[in-house]
Amino acid sequence: MSDTVTAYLETWNTTDAAARTALLARHWTPGATYTDPLAEAVGAEAIGATIGAIHDQFPGFVFTQVGEPDAHHRQIRFQWGLGPAGAEPVIIGFDVVVTDDRGRIETVLGFLDKVPG
């Protein structure tokens, strides 16, 4: 469970597109889906582009884990923060991650809990 969350946040924090593509190939299924209130992406290329767009919009911000993950079966839910490194997160959300039988990320359903006004 914690390995999945760590791999997930590492993917989101990687600013280098080639390194991010390698993480997507290693930790996500080829047809993985990502959906949140602002984006919907299918497949590694689209998910990588979505992550790249977040880095463009919030340069220097990092994703951090907030609290402890909760899991059952192949589902993990956890809260995350996005903000400058070492500072209080500006944005807080939570994601539900569903993995395949090999533990690779298959589906992500994201929600936003705190967004600046």
C-alpha positions in Angstrom: 0.0 0.0 0.0 2.6 2.5 1.0 4.8 1.5 -2.0 1.9 2.3 -4.3 1.3 5.8 -2.7 5.1 6.4 -2.8 5.3 5.5 -6.5 2.2 7.6 -7.3 3.5 10.7 -5.6 6.9 10.2 -7.2 5.3 10.1 -10.6 3.4 13.3 -9.8 6.5 15.0 -8.5 8.8 14.2 -11.4 9.3 17.2 -13.6 11.4 15.5 -16.2 9.1 14.1 -18.9 11.3 11.2 -19.8 11.7 10.1 -16.2 8.0 10.5 -15.7 7.3 8.3 -18.7 9.5 5.6 -17.2 7.7 5.8 -13.9 4.3 5.6 -15.7 5.6 2.5 -17.5 6.9 0.9 -14.4 4.1 1.6 -11.9 0.9 2.2 -14.0 -1.0 -0.1 -16.4 -0.8 0.9 -20.1 -4.5 1.8 -20.1 -4.6 3.5 -16.7 -7.2 6.2 -16.2 -7.1 9.4 -14.2 -10.1 11.5 -13.4 -10.5 14.5 -11.1 -12.8 17.5 -11.2 -10.5 19.3 -13.6 -9.1 16.6 -15.8 -9.7 13.2 -17.4 -6.9 11.2 -18.9 -6.6 7.8 -20.4 -3.2 6.1 -20.9 0.3 6.9 -20.0 0.8 9.7 -22.5 -2.3 11.6 -21.5 -1.6 11.1 -17.8 1.9 12.3 -18.3 0.7 15.4 -20.1 -1.8 16.1 -17.3 1.0 15.9 -14.7 3.2 18.1 -16.9 0.4 20.7 -17.1 0.2 20.8 -13.3 4.0 21.5 -13.1 3.6 24.3 -15.7 0.7 25.8 -13.7 2.4 25.4 -10.3 6.2 25.6 -10.9 8.2 24.5 -7.9 5.2 23.0 -6.0 5.4 19.4 -4.7 2.9 16.8 -3.8 3.1 15.4 -0.3 1.1 12.8 1.5 -1.2 14.1 4.2 -2.1 11.6 6.9 -2.2 7.8 6.5 -3.6 5.8 3.6 -6.5 3.5 4.0 -6.8 0.4 1.9 -8.8 -2.7 1.3 -8.7 -5.2 -1.6 -7.0 -3.4 -4.4 -8.1 0.1 -3.4 -6.2 2.8 -1.6 -7.5 6.2 -0.6 -5.2 8.9 0.7 -5.0 12.6 1.1 -2.4 14.7 -0.5 -1.2 18.3 -0.5 0.2 20.5 -3.2 2.4 23.5 -2.4 5.9 24.9 -2.1 8.4 22.4 -0.6 8.5 22.6 3.1 5.4 24.8 3.4 1.7 24.2 4.1 -0.1 22.9 1.1 -2.1 25.4 -0.9 -4.3 22.7 -2.4 -5.4 19.5 -0.6 -7.2 16.6 -2.1 -7.7 12.9 -1.9 -7.4 10.2 -4.4 -8.7 6.7 -4.6 -6.3 4.4 -6.4 -7.2 1.0 -7.8 -4.5 -1.4 -8.7 -4.4 -4.4 -10.9 -3.4 -7.9 -9.7 0.3 -7.0 -10.0 0.0 -3.9 -7.9 0.2 -1.5 -10.8 -2.0 1.6 -10.8 -5.1 1.0 -13.0 -7.6 3.7 -12.0 -7.3 7.0 -10.1 -10.4 8.9 -8.9 -9.4 12.3 -7.5 -11.2 14.8 -5.4 -10.3 18.4 -4.3 -10.9 19.3 -0.6 -9.2 22.6 -0.4 -8.7 25.0 -3.4 -7.6 28.6 -3.0 -10.4 31.1 -3.8 
